[in-house]
Amino acid sequence: MKKRASDAAVGALVLGVSGLLIGAVSGSRGLALASLLFVIGSVVMRLFESKSKWSKALAIFMLPALLLTYLQPKKKPSSERDRP
């Protein structure tokens, strides 16, 4: 797949703007978390693109773990559940 320079420029602009937005909303911890998610997501995509069956199996194992770790709703502590 051929990539044009304009595609790379648009991608860099989107990453920059999203980084600034995340930094403004949640600070450096949010930037660190977003960077970690981006790196893990790109590793999973590279593993899916590989021809090896073992790398695809690892990607299938990593993807649900990634989604379940960051997308599950947080449980409230038991002391907050009992309050009316």
A tleap script that builds the chain and sets N, CA, C and O, in Angstrom:
source leaprc.protein.ff14SB
mol = sequence {
  NMET LYS LYS ARG ALA SER ASP ALA ALA VAL
  GLY ALA LEU VAL LEU GLY VAL SER GLY LEU
  LEU ILE GLY ALA VAL SER GLY SER ARG GLY
  LEU ALA LEU ALA SER LEU LEU PHE VAL ILE
  GLY SER VAL VAL MET ARG LEU PHE GLU SER
  LYS SER LYS TRP SER LYS ALA LEU ALA ILE
  PHE MET LEU PRO ALA LEU LEU LEU THR TYR
  LEU GLN PRO LYS LYS LYS PRO SER SER GLU
  ARG ASP ARG CPRO
}
set mol.1.N position { 0.843 -1.169 0.000 }
set mol.1.CA position { 0.000 0.000 0.000 }
set mol.1.C position { 0.892 1.237 0.000 }
set mol.1.O position { 1.758 1.385 0.862 }
set mol.2.N position { 0.682 2.102 -0.948 }
set mol.2.CA position { 1.478 3.319 -1.051 }
set mol.2.C position { 0.876 4.407 -0.181 }
set mol.2.O position { -0.341 4.592 -0.132 }
set mol.3.N position { 1.753 5.120 0.501 }
set mol.3.CA position { 1.311 6.234 1.336 }
set mol.3.C position { 1.836 7.519 0.739 }
set mol.3.O position { 2.996 7.609 0.335 }
set mol.4.N position { 0.966 8.510 0.690 }
set mol.4.CA position { 1.377 9.816 0.183 }
set mol.4.C position { 1.839 10.679 1.343 }
set mol.4.O position { 1.518 10.415 2.502 }
set mol.5.N position { 2.593 11.706 1.014 }
set mol.5.CA position { 3.092 12.624 2.037 }
set mol.5.C position { 1.938 13.368 2.710 }
set mol.5.O position { 2.008 13.684 3.897 }
set mol.6.N position { 0.881 13.646 1.954 }
set mol.6.CA position { -0.255 14.353 2.551 }
set mol.6.C position { -0.969 13.479 3.583 }
set mol.6.O position { -1.493 13.997 4.570 }
set mol.7.N position { -0.996 12.161 3.367 }
set mol.7.CA position { -1.598 11.263 4.359 }
set mol.7.C position { -0.800 11.282 5.656 }
set mol.7.O position { -1.373 11.284 6.745 }
set mol.8.N position { 0.510 11.294 5.536 }
set mol.8.CA position { 1.356 11.347 6.723 }
set mol.8.C position { 1.185 12.675 7.452 }
set mol.8.O position { 1.181 12.712 8.682 }
set mol.9.N position { 1.044 13.763 6.703 }
set mol.9.CA position { 0.855 15.080 7.317 }
set mol.9.C position { -0.478 15.155 8.054 }
set mol.9.O position { -0.551 15.701 9.155 }
set mol.10.N position { -1.527 14.609 7.453 }
set mol.10.CA position { -2.841 14.604 8.105 }
set mol.10.C position { -2.797 13.737 9.354 }
set mol.10.O position { -3.361 14.110 10.383 }
set mol.11.N position { -2.137 12.587 9.282 }
set mol.11.CA position { -2.011 11.721 10.451 }
set mol.11.C position { -1.250 12.392 11.577 }
set mol.11.O position { -1.642 12.289 12.739 }
set mol.12.N position { -0.160 13.083 11.245 }
set mol.12.CA position { 0.617 13.788 12.264 }
set mol.12.C position { -0.199 14.921 12.877 }
set mol.12.O position { -0.126 15.154 14.083 }
set mol.13.N position { -0.971 15.623 12.058 }
set mol.13.CA position { -1.821 16.700 12.561 }
set mol.13.C position { -2.885 16.165 13.510 }
set mol.13.O position { -3.129 16.753 14.563 }
set mol.14.N position { -3.519 15.056 13.146 }
set mol.14.CA position { -4.545 14.457 14.005 }
set mol.14.C position { -3.932 14.000 15.323 }
set mol.14.O position { -4.510 14.230 16.386 }
set mol.15.N position { -2.763 13.354 15.267 }
set mol.15.CA position { -2.101 12.928 16.503 }
set mol.15.C position { -1.712 14.124 17.372 }
set mol.15.O position { -1.858 14.073 18.593 }
set mol.16.N position { -1.225 15.181 16.763 }
set mol.16.CA position { -0.846 16.367 17.518 }
set mol.16.C position { -2.033 17.028 18.186 }
set mol.16.O position { -1.971 17.381 19.363 }
set mol.17.N position { -3.109 17.195 17.445 }
set mol.17.CA position { -4.308 17.832 18.004 }
set mol.17.C position { -4.911 16.966 19.102 }
set mol.17.O position { -5.315 17.483 20.144 }
set mol.18.N position { -4.976 15.654 18.882 }
set mol.18.CA position { -5.532 14.782 19.919 }
set mol.18.C position { -4.633 14.777 21.155 }
set mol.18.O position { -5.133 14.711 22.277 }
set mol.19.N position { -3.313 14.847 20.966 }
set mol.19.CA position { -2.402 14.935 22.109 }
set mol.19.C position { -2.603 16.206 22.899 }
set mol.19.O position { -2.594 16.182 24.130 }
set mol.20.N position { -2.783 17.319 22.208 }
set mol.20.CA position { -3.044 18.587 22.893 }
set mol.20.C position { -4.373 18.555 23.643 }
set mol.20.O position { -4.473 19.067 24.758 }
set mol.21.N position { -5.384 17.958 23.036 }
set mol.21.CA position { -6.692 17.860 23.679 }
set mol.21.C position { -6.622 16.979 24.921 }
set mol.21.O position { -7.150 17.340 25.973 }
set mol.22.N position { -5.977 15.836 24.802 }
set mol.22.CA position { -5.844 14.943 25.951 }
set mol.22.C position { -5.024 15.609 27.045 }
set mol.22.O position { -5.357 15.498 28.225 }
set mol.23.N position { -3.961 16.297 26.665 }
set mol.23.CA position { -3.139 17.006 27.650 }
set mol.23.C position { -3.903 18.102 28.366 }
set mol.23.O position { -3.725 18.307 29.567 }
set mol.24.N position { -4.759 18.810 27.632 }
set mol.24.CA position { -5.550 19.880 28.241 }
set mol.24.C position { -6.607 19.330 29.185 }
set mol.24.O position { -6.899 19.931 30.219 }
set mol.25.N position { -7.180 18.183 28.825 }
set mol.25.CA position { -8.261 17.636 29.638 }
set mol.25.C position { -7.734 16.871 30.848 }
set mol.25.O position { -8.237 17.049 31.957 }
set mol.26.N position { -6.723 16.019 30.647 }
set mol.26.CA position { -6.335 15.136 31.743 }
set mol.26.C position { -4.864 15.206 32.137 }
set mol.26.O position { -4.434 14.450 33.009 }
set mol.27.N position { -4.098 16.068 31.538 }
set mol.27.CA position { -2.716 16.262 31.963 }
set mol.27.C position { -1.761 15.189 31.468 }
set mol.27.O position { -2.048 14.471 30.511 }
set mol.28.N position { -0.621 15.097 32.139 }
set mol.28.CA position { 0.442 14.204 31.685 }
set mol.28.C position { 0.088 12.732 31.882 }
set mol.28.O position { 0.526 11.888 31.099 }
set mol.29.N position { -0.694 12.407 32.911 }
set mol.29.CA position { -1.098 11.007 33.099 }
set mol.29.C position { -1.995 10.551 31.950 }
set mol.29.O position { -1.893 9.412 31.496 }
set mol.30.N position { -2.858 11.421 31.486 }
set mol.30.CA position { -3.708 11.089 30.353 }
set mol.30.C position { -2.907 10.907 29.074 }
set mol.30.O position { -3.191 10.014 28.276 }
set mol.31.N position { -1.897 11.765 28.883 }
set mol.31.CA position { -1.023 11.621 27.717 }
set mol.31.C position { -0.250 10.312 27.762 }
set mol.31.O position { -0.086 9.648 26.738 }
set mol.32.N position { 0.225 9.941 28.946 }
set mol.32.CA position { 0.952 8.675 29.085 }
set mol.32.C position { 0.042 7.491 28.795 }
set mol.32.O position { 0.452 6.555 28.109 }
set mol.33.N position { -1.172 7.514 29.300 }
set mol.33.CA position { -2.114 6.425 29.059 }
set mol.33.C position { -2.492 6.341 27.590 }
set mol.33.O position { -2.530 5.250 27.021 }
set mol.34.N position { -2.773 7.483 26.968 }
set mol.34.CA position { -3.126 7.490 25.552 }
set mol.34.C position { -1.961 6.998 24.698 }
set mol.34.O position { -2.171 6.279 23.721 }
set mol.35.N position { -0.741 7.376 25.054 }
set mol.35.CA position { 0.432 6.902 24.315 }
set mol.35.C position { 0.592 5.396 24.452 }
set mol.35.O position { 0.892 4.707 23.477 }
set mol.36.N position { 0.391 4.887 25.661 }
set mol.36.CA position { 0.482 3.447 25.888 }
set mol.36.C position { -0.570 2.697 25.085 }
set mol.36.O position { -0.271 1.674 24.470 }
set mol.37.N position { -1.795 3.198 25.089 }
set mol.37.CA position { -2.860 2.554 24.307 }
set mol.37.C position { -2.557 2.596 22.814 }
set mol.37.O position { -2.829 1.635 22.095 }
set mol.38.N position { -1.998 3.701 22.350 }
set mol.38.CA position { -1.649 3.832 20.932 }
set mol.38.C position { -0.567 2.822 20.553 }
set mol.38.O position { -0.660 2.175 19.510 }
set mol.39.N position { 0.449 2.685 21.386 }
set mol.39.CA position { 1.535 1.748 21.102 }
set mol.39.C position { 1.030 0.309 21.119 }
set mol.39.O position { 1.355 -0.472 20.225 }
set mol.40.N position { 0.248 -0.044 22.117 }
set mol.40.CA position { -0.277 -1.404 22.197 }
set mol.40.C position { -1.204 -1.684 21.020 }
set mol.40.O position { -1.163 -2.771 20.444 }
set mol.41.N position { -2.034 -0.720 20.662 }
set mol.41.CA position { -2.924 -0.897 19.511 }
set mol.41.C position { -2.164 -1.079 18.214 }
set mol.41.O position { -2.551 -1.896 17.378 }
set mol.42.N position { -1.085 -0.330 18.034 }
set mol.42.CA position { -0.309 -0.487 16.804 }
set mol.42.C position { 0.425 -1.818 16.778 }
set mol.42.O position { 0.587 -2.409 15.711 }
set mol.43.N position { 0.872 -2.301 17.935 }
set mol.43.CA position { 1.504 -3.626 17.988 }
set mol.43.C position { 0.492 -4.705 17.628 }
set mol.43.O position { 0.811 -5.634 16.886 }
set mol.44.N position { -0.727 -4.589 18.149 }
set mol.44.CA position { -1.769 -5.570 17.827 }
set mol.44.C position { -2.079 -5.548 16.332 }
set mol.44.O position { -2.242 -6.606 15.723 }
set mol.45.N position { -2.161 -4.366 15.735 }
set mol.45.CA position { -2.440 -4.288 14.293 }
set mol.45.C position { -1.310 -4.903 13.475 }
set mol.45.O position { -1.571 -5.598 12.493 }
set mol.46.N position { -0.069 -4.660 13.860 }
set mol.46.CA position { 1.079 -5.270 13.154 }
set mol.46.C position { 1.047 -6.787 13.288 }
set mol.46.O position { 1.351 -7.501 12.333 }
set mol.47.N position { 0.684 -7.281 14.463 }
set mol.47.CA position { 0.608 -8.728 14.645 }
set mol.47.C position { -0.495 -9.333 13.793 }
set mol.47.O position { -0.328 -10.429 13.258 }
set mol.48.N position { -1.622 -8.639 13.658 }
set mol.48.CA position { -2.701 -9.136 12.807 }
set mol.48.C position { -2.287 -9.174 11.339 }
set mol.48.O position { -2.725 -10.057 10.601 }
set mol.49.N position { -1.456 -8.238 10.906 }
set mol.49.CA position { -1.026 -8.179 9.513 }
set mol.49.C position { 0.032 -9.226 9.182 }
set mol.49.O position { 0.288 -9.499 8.009 }
set mol.50.N position { 0.643 -9.809 10.196 }
set mol.50.CA position { 1.701 -10.791 9.979 }
set mol.50.C position { 1.117 -12.092 9.402 }
set mol.50.O position { -0.064 -12.388 9.584 }
set mol.51.N position { 1.954 -12.850 8.713 }
set mol.51.CA position { 1.502 -14.108 8.113 }
set mol.51.C position { 1.620 -15.289 9.066 }
set mol.51.O position { 1.051 -16.349 8.804 }
set mol.52.N position { 2.346 -15.126 10.165 }
set mol.52.CA position { 2.549 -16.210 11.119 }
set mol.52.C position { 1.278 -16.448 11.925 }
set mol.52.O position { 0.617 -15.500 12.349 }
set mol.53.N position { 0.945 -17.701 12.130 }
set mol.53.CA position { -0.258 -18.010 12.907 }
set mol.53.C position { -0.043 -17.707 14.391 }
set mol.53.O position { -1.002 -17.411 15.104 }
set mol.54.N position { 1.201 -17.779 14.862 }
set mol.54.CA position { 1.482 -17.501 16.260 }
set mol.54.C position { 1.340 -16.017 16.571 }
set mol.54.O position { 0.870 -15.653 17.649 }
set mol.55.N position { 1.734 -15.169 15.652 }
set mol.55.CA position { 1.582 -13.737 15.894 }
set mol.55.C position { 0.107 -13.337 15.875 }
set mol.55.O position { -0.312 -12.466 16.638 }
set mol.56.N position { -0.673 -13.969 15.009 }
set mol.56.CA position { -2.115 -13.686 15.002 }
set mol.56.C position { -2.769 -14.191 16.280 }
set mol.56.O position { -3.681 -13.553 16.805 }
set mol.57.N position { -2.310 -15.328 16.782 }
set mol.57.CA position { -2.852 -15.845 18.043 }
set mol.57.C position { -2.518 -14.900 19.198 }
set mol.57.O position { -3.350 -14.669 20.075 }
set mol.58.N position { -1.308 -14.359 19.196 }
set mol.58.CA position { -0.925 -13.400 20.238 }
set mol.58.C position { -1.757 -12.127 20.133 }
set mol.58.O position { -2.156 -11.564 21.153 }
set mol.59.N position { -2.023 -11.669 18.917 }
set mol.59.CA position { -2.845 -10.473 18.726 }
set mol.59.C position { -4.274 -10.716 19.210 }
set mol.59.O position { -4.882 -9.842 19.827 }
set mol.60.N position { -4.800 -11.897 18.930 }
set mol.60.CA position { -6.154 -12.228 19.389 }
set mol.60.C position { -6.199 -12.276 20.905 }
set mol.60.O position { -7.211 -11.921 21.509 }
set mol.61.N position { -5.104 -12.716 21.530 }
set mol.61.CA position { -5.023 -12.745 22.987 }
set mol.61.C position { -4.885 -11.336 23.561 }
set mol.61.O position { -5.476 -11.033 24.598 }
set mol.62.N position { -4.117 -10.475 22.903 }
set mol.62.CA position { -3.863 -9.129 23.416 }
set mol.62.C position { -5.060 -8.193 23.267 }
set mol.62.O position { -5.302 -7.356 24.137 }
set mol.63.N position { -5.805 -8.325 22.182 }
set mol.63.CA position { -6.886 -7.381 21.908 }
set mol.63.C position { -7.994 -7.412 22.961 }
set mol.63.O position { -8.363 -6.353 23.466 }
set mol.64.N position { -8.539 -8.574 23.312 }
set mol.64.CA position { -9.569 -8.548 24.370 }
set mol.64.C position { -9.031 -8.060 25.710 }
set mol.64.O position { -9.737 -7.383 26.458 }
set mol.65.N position { -7.785 -8.402 26.011 }
set mol.65.CA position { -7.205 -7.928 27.267 }
set mol.65.C position { -7.111 -6.413 27.263 }
set mol.65.O position { -7.385 -5.769 28.276 }
set mol.66.N position { -6.725 -5.840 26.133 }
set mol.66.CA position { -6.647 -4.386 26.011 }
set mol.66.C position { -8.022 -3.763 26.168 }
set mol.66.O position { -8.184 -2.786 26.900 }
set mol.67.N position { -9.011 -4.321 25.487 }
set mol.67.CA position { -10.358 -3.756 25.560 }
set mol.67.C position { -10.955 -3.906 26.949 }
set mol.67.O position { -11.566 -2.970 27.464 }
set mol.68.N position { -10.789 -5.062 27.555 }
set mol.68.CA position { -11.383 -5.276 28.871 }
set mol.68.C position { -10.696 -4.446 29.948 }
set mol.68.O position { -11.339 -4.037 30.915 }
set mol.69.N position { -9.423 -4.199 29.795 }
set mol.69.CA position { -8.704 -3.420 30.800 }
set mol.69.C position { -9.182 -1.981 30.831 }
set mol.69.O position { -9.367 -1.420 31.911 }
set mol.70.N position { -9.385 -1.376 29.680 }
set mol.70.CA position { -9.659 0.060 29.645 }
set mol.70.C position { -11.101 0.423 29.339 }
set mol.70.O position { -11.472 1.585 29.502 }
set mol.71.N position { -11.932 -0.515 28.904 }
set mol.71.CA position { -13.291 -0.155 28.533 }
set mol.71.C position { -14.353 -0.658 29.499 }
set mol.71.O position { -15.516 -0.273 29.380 }
set mol.72.N position { -13.987 -1.505 30.447 }
set mol.72.CA position { -14.974 -1.972 31.412 }
set mol.72.C position { -15.339 -0.848 32.371 }
set mol.72.O position { -14.480 -0.057 32.763 }
set mol.73.N position { -16.609 -0.775 32.747 }
set mol.73.CA position { -16.978 0.235 33.741 }
set mol.73.C position { -16.345 -0.103 35.086 }
set mol.73.O position { -16.242 -1.272 35.460 }
set mol.74.N position { -15.933 0.914 35.794 }
set mol.74.CA position { -15.312 0.722 37.103 }
set mol.74.C position { -16.384 0.417 38.140 }
set mol.74.O position { -17.444 1.043 38.150 }
set mol.75.N position { -16.105 -0.541 39.006 }
set mol.75.CA position { -17.045 -0.885 40.063 }
set mol.75.C position { -16.918 0.114 41.207 }
set mol.75.O position { -15.819 0.556 41.543 }
set mol.76.N position { -18.047 0.459 41.794 }
set mol.76.CA position { -18.043 1.356 42.940 }
set mol.76.C position { -17.647 0.559 44.181 }
set mol.76.O position { -17.948 -0.631 44.274 }
set mol.77.N position { -16.986 1.194 45.117 }
set mol.77.CA position { -16.688 0.513 46.380 }
set mol.77.C position { -17.967 0.110 47.090 }
set mol.77.O position { -19.008 0.740 46.902 }
set mol.78.N position { -17.899 -0.932 47.901 }
set mol.78.CA position { -19.103 -1.449 48.564 }
set mol.78.C position { -19.736 -0.416 49.484 }
set mol.78.O position { -20.950 -0.448 49.683 }
set mol.79.N position { -18.963 0.488 50.045 }
set mol.79.CA position { -19.533 1.511 50.929 }
set mol.79.C position { -20.423 2.484 50.160 }
set mol.79.O position { -21.369 3.027 50.731 }
set mol.80.N position { -20.144 2.716 48.882 }
set mol.80.CA position { -20.973 3.617 48.076 }
set mol.80.C position { -22.214 2.917 47.541 }
set mol.80.O position { -23.222 3.570 47.272 }
set mol.81.N position { -22.154 1.602 47.382 }
set mol.81.CA position { -23.319 0.864 46.858 }
set mol.81.C position { -24.448 0.810 47.870 }
set mol.81.O position { -25.616 0.789 47.481 }
set mol.82.N position { -24.131 0.787 49.157 }
set mol.82.CA position { -25.149 0.630 50.198 }
set mol.82.C position { -25.896 1.920 50.501 }
set mol.82.O position { -26.972 1.879 51.099 }
set mol.83.N position { -25.356 3.053 50.105 }
set mol.83.CA position { -26.000 4.336 50.401 }
set mol.83.C position { -27.239 4.519 49.553 }
set mol.83.O position { -27.247 4.149 48.379 }
set mol.84.N position { -28.311 5.097 50.142 }
set mol.84.CA position { -29.548 5.345 49.358 }
set mol.84.C position { -29.436 6.537 48.450 }
set mol.84.O position { -30.386 6.863 47.739 }
savepdb mol mol.pdb
quit
